[in-house]
Amino acid sequence: MGGAVAWSDFIRRRGRTRTTTLGVAGSLAQAIVESTNVLLERLRAEGFGWQDQTRAGGDEYLLECTIFEWFLRDVEIERGFGGKAESIRRDLAGRVLVELQRSGLSLASFHDFTERYRDRFVEYREALGASSSLQPLGSAVWQRISGGKPSERMTMLLAMRATAELASLRGLAAIYRVVAMAPSPRLPGVRS
């Protein structure tokens, strides 16, 4: 009688989570942190840490891995959230910044944060559209993560990761019912 339960079945049974754009951003920021940690561990397992200890231990490495994982979610934000997408993006940028600060990155890493992630998103979108394969995306991402070291193996690893992540994120918006924030309650006896 048992079979695999698809996400769509789970969503129908559970209903949609009612939240604000800030709530969606918070949930996505947590997912980005978790996915970045998985990516970092995978790259360590592939030997990147011992190949380039300076890069693998630096702020740039963590920042570029985070931007990649964030980009994958941004693709689905654009695809699924319609008119709420820009608000979610804005809220998510703030949440990602907070998470990066919590991770212990140096203040110098943040001097061009907004420009950097926007430039990467443009670069990665172009790579995503360059081919039906995600190899161009994997290559672009690896160049940024590694600091320019070519590696076909790592390019393929990142392309396969992007394929899997984008597939798992498809339909993300369906689990949320985005509502406006309720106005702050008025204090008794205070007039506006």
Buried (B, 14 or more C-beta within 10 A) or exposed (E): EEEEEEEEEEBEEEEEEEBBBBBBBBBBBEBBBEBBBBBBEBBEEEEBBEBBEEBBEBBBBBBBBBBBBBBBBBBBBBBBBEEBBEBBBEBBBEBBBEBBEEBEBEEEBBEEBEEBBEEBBEBBBEBBEBEEEBBBBBBBBBBBBBBEEEBEEBBBBBBEBBBEBBEEBBBBBEBBEBEEEEEEEEEEEEEE
